[in-house]
Amino acid sequence: QVQLQESGGGLAQAGGSLRLSCAASGRTFSSYSMGWFRQSPGKEREFVAAINWSGGITSYADSVKGRFTISRDNANNTMYLQMNSLKPEDTAVYYCASDRTTAQVMNAPHYWGQGTQVTVSS
């Protein structure tokens, strides 16, 4: 069983930065792939980024490539999403997710956090 808790959301201006954290419980964190999704009002939840168990392989949605960086600290059971050059269209509830493989994370992750709100003003 993996439990996930996001933090770090808030209000930022366009062009600014925020860093999200996802704290995970359970001894299996370091063997699981992790990812971030987001959902804006009236839209479906969409994939943002994913990272494999070691942190050596990452994947990004085209909309955030070059602006967002996903990373993880297995010693502290925490995953991060550094968001730079924020745009108003990045406004959403951001969720962290986890599953055994990166492919599973990107398509239908088994474990989800509760979400954290990110609002970017123009």
Backbone torsions as a table, in degrees:
resi	resn	phi	psi	omega
1	GLN	NA	133.6	177.8
2	VAL	-121.4	129.6	174.7
3	GLN	-114.6	137.0	-173.5
4	LEU	-124.1	140.4	178.6
5	GLN	-138.2	118.8	179.1
6	GLU	-87.1	155.0	172.3
7	SER	-155.3	166.7	174.9
8	GLY	102.2	-3.1	177.7
9	GLY	-71.1	170.9	179.4
10	GLY	161.4	-157.4	-178.0
11	LEU	-105.4	133.8	176.5
12	ALA	-138.3	155.7	175.0
13	GLN	-87.1	155.2	175.6
14	ALA	-56.1	134.3	-176.4
15	GLY	91.6	-10.3	-178.5
16	GLY	-86.9	-170.9	-175.9
17	SER	-133.9	153.4	171.4
18	LEU	-145.4	152.9	173.0
19	ARG	-124.1	122.6	175.8
20	LEU	-94.4	146.9	175.6
21	SER	-123.1	151.1	175.0
22	CYS	-133.7	109.9	178.8
23	ALA	-91.6	131.6	-176.9
24	ALA	-116.6	142.7	174.3
25	SER	-104.4	157.4	177.9
26	GLY	109.5	147.5	-176.8
27	ARG	-76.9	-10.3	-174.3
28	THR	-93.3	4.6	-174.8
29	PHE	-52.4	-48.1	-173.0
30	SER	-68.7	-12.3	179.0
31	SER	-102.7	-1.1	-177.9
32	TYR	-104.0	148.0	169.1
33	SER	-79.6	155.0	-177.0
34	MET	-133.4	162.2	178.0
35	GLY	-161.3	171.5	176.1
36	TRP	-123.5	139.6	173.1
37	PHE	-127.8	165.9	175.1
38	ARG	-145.7	155.1	179.2
39	GLN	-141.1	123.5	176.1
40	SER	-98.7	158.1	179.8
41	PRO	-56.3	130.8	177.8
42	GLY	79.4	1.3	-179.6
43	LYS	-118.8	160.6	175.7
44	GLU	-76.9	156.0	175.8
45	ARG	-65.1	136.8	-177.1
46	GLU	-127.2	150.5	178.3
47	PHE	-70.2	140.1	178.4
48	VAL	-115.2	-54.8	-176.2
49	ALA	-160.8	156.8	177.8
50	ALA	-143.2	156.8	-179.7
51	ILE	-144.4	140.6	-178.1
52	ASN	-81.1	-178.9	-170.8
53	TRP	-60.9	-35.0	-176.2
54	SER	-90.5	-14.5	-174.6
55	GLY	88.1	-0.2	-176.3
56	GLY	-81.8	-15.0	-179.4
57	ILE	-128.0	126.3	179.7
58	THR	-128.7	158.1	178.1
59	SER	-144.0	143.8	-176.2
60	TYR	-134.0	149.9	168.6
61	ALA	-69.5	148.7	-179.1
62	ASP	-59.0	-31.8	-175.5
63	SER	-68.2	-18.0	-177.5
64	VAL	-119.1	-5.5	-176.9
65	LYS	-59.4	131.2	-179.2
66	GLY	88.6	-12.1	179.1
67	ARG	-114.5	-34.8	-177.6
68	PHE	-107.5	147.0	176.3
69	THR	-132.4	125.6	177.0
70	ILE	-98.6	141.2	178.3
71	SER	-152.2	170.2	179.8
72	ARG	-147.4	154.3	177.3
73	ASP	-126.2	95.5	-175.5
74	ASN	-66.5	-27.5	179.2
75	ALA	-65.8	-28.3	-178.5
76	ASN	-113.3	12.4	177.2
77	ASN	51.3	45.0	-175.8
78	THR	-135.2	141.3	174.8
79	MET	-117.8	151.7	-176.8
80	TYR	-129.5	157.1	168.9
81	LEU	-135.7	106.7	175.4
82	GLN	-86.0	120.6	-176.5
83	MET	-115.1	114.7	179.1
84	ASN	-115.5	165.4	178.9
85	SER	49.0	48.5	-176.1
86	LEU	-63.4	147.8	179.3
87	LYS	-123.3	155.7	177.3
88	PRO	-55.4	-32.0	180.0
89	GLU	-73.3	-4.5	173.1
90	ASP	-82.6	-7.0	178.6
91	THR	-60.5	124.8	-176.4
92	ALA	-177.5	170.1	165.5
93	VAL	-88.7	126.4	-177.5
94	TYR	-102.8	131.8	-177.9
95	TYR	-118.9	139.5	168.5
96	CYS	-96.2	154.2	-175.1
97	ALA	-144.8	160.6	-177.7
98	SER	-150.6	149.2	172.2
99	ASP	-164.8	179.6	-172.1
100	ARG	-70.1	-32.6	-178.6
101	THR	-127.8	159.1	178.3
102	THR	-63.7	-37.2	178.4
103	ALA	-62.0	-41.4	178.0
104	GLN	-66.7	-39.7	178.2
105	VAL	-61.1	-42.7	-174.7
106	MET	-72.9	-23.9	-173.9
107	ASN	-108.4	-49.5	-175.8
108	ALA	-155.0	71.1	-177.9
109	PRO	-64.2	146.8	-176.7
110	HIS	-82.5	-34.0	-174.2
111	TYR	-113.5	137.9	-177.5
112	TRP	-133.7	149.3	169.0
113	GLY	-87.9	-178.4	-177.1
114	GLN	-85.0	-19.8	178.6
115	GLY	101.1	152.3	175.6
116	THR	-138.1	137.2	-174.8
117	GLN	-81.5	132.5	171.2
118	VAL	-120.5	125.7	179.4
119	THR	-125.0	125.2	-179.5
120	VAL	-114.7	120.8	-179.2
121	SER	-95.3	148.3	-178.9
122	SER	-89.3	NA	NA
